[in-house]
Amino acid sequence: MAITSANQLELLQTAEAVAREKMIDPGLVIEAMEESLARAAKSRYGSEMDIRVSIDRKTGKATFTRVRTVVEDDLLENYQAELTVEQAKQYTTDPAVGDELTDEVPPVEMGRIAAQSAKQVILQKVREAERDRQFEEFQDRAGTIINGLVKREEYGNVIVDVGRGEAILRRNEKIGRESYRPNDRVRCYIKDVRREQRGPQIFLSRTDPQFMAELFKMEVPEIYDGIIEIKAVSRDPGSRAKIAVISNDGSIDPVGACVGMRGSRVQAVVNELQGEKIDIIPWNDDQPTFLVNALQPAEVTKVVLDEEAERITVVVPDEQLSLAIGRRGQNVRLASQLTGLDIDIMTEAEESERRQAEFATRTKLFIDTLDLDEFFAQLLVSEGFTNLEEVAYVEVDELLVIDGVDEGTAGELQTRAREFLDAQNAKAVEKARELGVEDSLFAFEGLTPQMIEALAEDGVKTLEDFATCADWELAGGWTVVDGQRVKDDGVLEKFDVSLEEAQDLVMTARIQLGWVDPADLEAEAEEGDAELSEEAEA
């Protein structure tokens, strides 16, 4: 077809009609038309030519131009689309490399094959623009709830019509044994939106913990307005869930607001989640207190928190043990997900046995090392002394508070403890030297002889070896393997060296060796403080 005045306006009308139907920018359709016309012109004038087409957005007139680029003499390859500086002087004054010369060429007539090719180009461009629009629209809606109609089910996965596209609800994202028929209405959480070759892929979920949080936001106006904040959610989909809430207004009870009048609000969420039982728990910044709330309805008598290991031990009455653990460990598992801590539960009887075992072990330590009778050793343990270092280097006044201990007895106790520790240190130094430890490690402050011996047994014999250690290799830590937290034993863990202390020791060694410049560390610390302050302001 020839591009004549008769069909110039038809181009614009077609572009607008396609854009309106596909809900995309008409400019994108016109650009696709320009590209298709340029392809047709190249097939007519030669594929090596750089032919460009411009369609006037008001009149629809298509202008065909041939473009030639000025290049250096030794880079001239395509004579149809390039020319040298000398050749360009015939057409313009003072040409430079990179300039483009344009000449208008007559419009082309499209044959049947060229028209079909142009149609394919336009359809492809329109399809790509439609995909981009869908991706941008649903990407912004990720993390929200959407209503859709079930179209079909494929191998347990449900295909849902969400208006301007299709989404997939995978089999493992459905609650329990949910089944759907075509045209059933379904409410889901948009979990993820990915850009893929065949178009945007929208993944839905009904088991994600945030689905329940969004449902509460819809049912509870105080959450939507920000008066009440959802701090944590954990779910066993279709069975039970826990949600922690806090109120920013002291006059509003967060739990009561979420429950609603006669339980109307929480019941609406329960109905949507197929009867899932929901425990609404008040949030508390104090982790032990929050954990006691999270383990409801079980009663807790004692909580012992190990912040470094991110573990917590909970003591409950004997008759409350099964309630605290829950059916198949459900209650303690949900509480663990809610708090982000590993929870060990023991009864009061088990905790008493553990305390007695620790008491007996420490008593025996003082009997064997300080040559004390059992009664006197038990007095030391009862006053809170756990090791020889505490006895050897504590202030004398702390020993004098023990019944029957005067200054002479206290001095004798400290002398015996120090002599025993000195003997241990001497043995450790001797063993370390036998293992080949160099003086550089002995001279390093912060390491005791026993620590150096333990390092030597692990192959660390020089200050350079020590400086290459990672902090978790020294202090120990936790890693996740196959979804389970696994303990990594540290070389110095038995000496109660924390992760922060290990970091300081290793960094000090690197500074002494000249591997690290202290000025760089100060600059990094200042940058970190600045970022923290910016985040706090935000």
C-alpha positions, 0 to 999 in steps of 0.5 A: 500500500502507498502512504498517501494522504487518503490513509494518513489519518487512518494510521493515527486512527488505527494507532488510537484504536489499538492503544485504547483496546490494549490500554497502552500509550498511543505513542508506542503503537505509532513507534511500532508503525514507524519501525515497520514502515522503515523495514519495508523501506529497507527491503525496497531501497536496500537493507544496508541503508539506514532508513528512518520513518517519522509519522507526524502525530497530528496529520499522520504524514509519514516522512522517509529519510535516509541517514548517513553517519560521518566516520573516520577514513579507516573505519568506513565499512558500510558505504550506504550508511556511512561516509568519510569527512571528505565525502561529507564536505560535498553536502555540508561545511565543516563536518565532524566525526559522528555527524549525521546527514539526512536526505528525504527519500520517496515513500514506498509502496508496501507489497503483500509480504511487506505489509504482513511483516509490518503487521507482525512488528506492530503486534509484537511491539503492542504485546511487549507494551501490554506486558510492561504495563501489566508488570508495572501495575501488579508490581506496585500491588505486590504485598496487597490483597486482590480479588479474582475469579477462578478460571481453571485448575491445572495439576492442583494449581489454580489460574485466577483472572485478576482483571487485566491479567492472569495470576497463579495460586500454587498448590502449596499456597492454598489452605489445607484441602481447598478446592475451587471451581471455575467462576468461584470468587477467591481472595488472595495475597499478591506474594510476588510479581516477576518479569518473564519472557512470556509476560509478567508472572503473578504469584498468589498466596493464601498461606503467607503470614502477611495475608492474615496481616492484610486481612486484619488491616481491612477489618480493623480501621485502627490498623489501617490508620496506623493507630495499631501496628502489627509487629509480628505474625506466625501461621500454621495455615488452616489450623492456628496462628498468632499475631502480635499487635501494639497500640500507639495510643494508650487509650486504645486496647490493641487486642480488644480492637482486633477482636471487635464487638463480640469477636466480629472483626477477628471472626471475619478473618477466621472465616476467610482463613477456613476456621484458622484459630487466631491468638492475638497477643500484645507486643512487648519490647522486652523479649522475655515478657513478649515470649510469656505472652506468645506462649499463651494459653500456657503459664510460664514461671521462669525465662532464661535468655541467651541473647548471643545464641538467640536461644531462650529457655522457658520453665513451666509447671509440670502440668502445663508442659503439654499445653505450652508445647501444643499439639505436635509442637504447634504452640511452641513452634508458632511462638518461636516464629513470632519471637525469632528465637529458638525456645527450649521448654522444660518443667520445673522438676527438670530445671531443678535437676539442672540447677542441682547438677550445676551446683554439684559440679561447681562444688566439686571444682572448689573441693578439688582445687582449693582443698576445701570441705564440702560445706565450705565449697557449697557456701562459695557456690551459694554466694554466686561464685562459679569459677576460680578466677572469681575467687582469686581476683574478687575484692576481699569484701565480697568474701567476707560476707560469707559466714565464718570467713574472716580476713585471714581465711579470705586471704588463704582462699585467694592465695590457693586459687591464684597458686592453682591458676598460676600452675595451670598457666605454667602448664599451658605455656609449656604445652603451647611452646611444645606445639610450636607457638611463637613469641608474637602470640604470647606477647599479644594482650588479651589472650591467656595461656590457656587460650593460647594452648587451645589456639595452638591445638587448633593450628594457630601458632603465630600472630599472623595465624590469629589475625586470619581467624574469623570472629565466629571461628573463635567465639562460635556461632549458629548457621542454618543447614536445611532449615535447622540452626546448627551450632558451630563450636568456637576455639575460645568459646569455653573461655566465654569469649563473646563475638564482639570480643573476638572481633576486637581481638582479631582487629587489634592483631591486624592493626599491629601487623599493619594489615589494617589502618586505624584511620580507615576503621574510624572513617568506616565507623563515622560513615556507619554512624551517619547512615544510622542517624539518617535511617533514624531521621527517616 
